[in-house]
Amino acid sequence: MSVRETSGDILTAASATAAERYETALEAFYCYAGDPLALLDEAIADSPEFVMGHALKAYLTMIGTNADTAHIGSEALDAAQDLPASDREHGHLAALAKMRDGELKAAGRILEDLAIANPHDGLALQVGHLIDFLVGDSRMLRDRIGRALPHWSADEPGYHAMLGMHAFGLEESGQYARAEETGRRSIDLNVRNGWARHAVAHVMEMQDRRRDGIAWFRDDIPSWTEESFFQVHNWWHLALFHLGLGELDEVLALYDGPIRGARSDMAFDMVDAAALLWRLHLRGVDVGDRWEPLADAYEAKLDKGTYAFDDAHAMMAFVGARRREAAKALLELQAKALASGADNAGFTAEVGLPVMEALHAFGDGHYNQTLDRLRAVRSRAARFGGSHAQRDLIDLTIIEAAGRNGDEALKAALLAERANALPI
């Protein structure tokens, strides 16, 4: 038995009940809120051969670069591999197989072709968009969604998600006015869309609109926090707005509360914690013993490094906590990454390893080495993923290292560069 989902696509071997659970889970994924995995487990229990139920479960547990959940995705993919499936569904399974092998770019290409053939495949668009983020492809962040948008209309379920993704792609491409307008339209359609909320926050961050950013979040906190598995990142954005205004008590309160209070061991939550503490570290702010539990969490995952962007943030924690042996072990781990043959080998070689070496040198007071490493990669840093706002740590570290190294001319030049780059 098969049914059609709202987009018109066939859902092979799904009952009407399983299809309803699947579409509700997909909407939760669009918003980064709710419990899509529980819904998918219900769908699969009802229809064990429901191939897209297994596929969506695999995507949800593979895409976040979290090694502790990747095995769930791998098991879900194994369960789906030999099930009856349409050509579109086989395409999703092929993309998942590439993801499992660490071939994110190849997975992104399969999903690109799926969405070109079927521009209403919201799952292909969303996972492809996330891959574009992980590999730092700002053009595809915008254009993967832009290609499909003419085929969507405002009354279709999921349209808010297309707008939210397009808003982020527009922002990462420097099209700030369009990005903010598009992100706000997405929120008007679905106030729970955490990705759209964050896309508008990125605009305000890049335009140095600190008070606007604070109001954007604080005016409606429940809409982007309740049952949201993306809320830590948006709290992080709020903390950056307060940090830009020098409101350090607010920043530390946010860190101790919603950013790190729950001690999440999810990679993307830990990245936000490390990035915020490093910004404070660069400013010479005494953060007390806050580095210690974060470094403990990273040490517990030390042998699971699979993504250079995450490993760079682990190095921040080890430097901040003065964990010399852990920092050394992390650098040694990169040899394994370089030999892996997966896309992460390229991320590591081109950007990740030089950044980790630079941060390690910073911790040892070797500021000249920090400058050499970071100045060599700053113009290609997007190649190891993240957003412009996240990668700004590289420039902030160069500026601080230049000052500590006595290179006031370089520091002044970089500060002038930052001021000149702000949009009018």
Secondary structure, DSSP 8 states (H G I E B T S, - for coil): --EE-TTS-EETT--HHHHHHHHHHHHHHHHTBS-HHHHHHHHHHH-TT-HHHHHHHHHHHHTT--HHHHHHHHHHHHHHTTS---HHHHHHHHHHHHHHTT-HHHHHHHHHHHHHH-TT-HHHHHHHHHHHHHHT-HHHHHHHHHHHGGG--TTSTTHHHHHHHHHHHHHHTT-HHHHHHHHHHHHHH-TT-HHHHHHHHHHHHHTT-HHHHHHHHHTTHHHHHTTBTTHHHHHHHHHHHHHHTT-HHHHHHHIIIIITTT----HHHHHHHHHHHHHHHHTT---TTTHHHHHHHHHHTGGG---HHHHHHHHHHHHHTT-HHHHHHHHHHHHHHHTS-SHHHHHIIIIIHHHHHHHHHHHTT-HHHHHHHHHHHGGGGGGG---HHHHHHHHHHHHHHHHHTT-HHHHHHHHHHHHHHS--
